């Protein structure tokens, strides 16, 4: 089943991630969050990749802990690789690591640094709804051109020395650089 949003977070931020999930779902947004949506018996990494792939947006709960988390970094990288929109939801005033900056420097961040958290969850919900209705999240399917193999034609005949002397003898000059050794 497709989800609207995948929530990426550090386990240290689970209470906030759960609050985001509850707030979004209370407003009709379908959310994928670990470990709740990981089916028992399925490999963790496989479930995460499938959850990201089935989502239209990713919300990254950004904190010092998630900034240093290799798991969160891998999730963000997968979303970027798959062209999934990302909303960084910053709960702590920390600068991103260089690796995180590489992936999160483009999208506009939603700061949730001040209380109450509920106000920021409402803002996130409105942002998610706008993005889900926009063409940014629902790109037009790309029609791939059908490649048809060309009929093999006759090969041009080239004198064996022609490639060596062609275009001012560039290969001859290149090889001459090594003659002085």
Steps between C-alpha positions, in 0.01 A plus 500: 500500500633843408555752773510874477785558745797304631627629834876470548629554854756396758372267770591778748225710338230230497249696717508792254486269199196326652334840561562598136358168383188539716447861389537420131276192519234693694482727194467218247866473396617140462830450685768229494709487816737239642473279689119512489474427126771235476338161457645236734731267311596759236859622498525847654693655211264352241197635687657847524581511128149380413346758736700781343417383148128486579497857638461833325679711761750450779496697823838498673482574872827694511689509828854449622428127529352463150779717360754244624289192415632290212155337473327837449768601251439179300124562503547858378737380227244242381228766483725735301598214269134417437400864442279514809443846646653565842379730777764550770312558829765657723446451873850605614719785383792301361694536180481196274805281455660523157336174398157621612558842345568332167147355497306765693642825367235545229162470673361775721504398867207515737628621838328362807736645758245680716206371701230388454579205274133472396524831310791363298318172435207701361739693275659172386157354423408802286835483321460128430150553361620777267790290377286189450264701279780660300671367193828510693403180680295350217726531199374423155594150390797513268440333166815318410580485130499156351844406381507316171818333390627632170564264216870429477640673195824463318803604704714769348838381389782693658863453419680349802723807541213747461407510872863558586541799269144641511438853637858614489641178641371559855565139599850517352572816707354343812714188468805715432471643851607163634797452267731699728483249783 
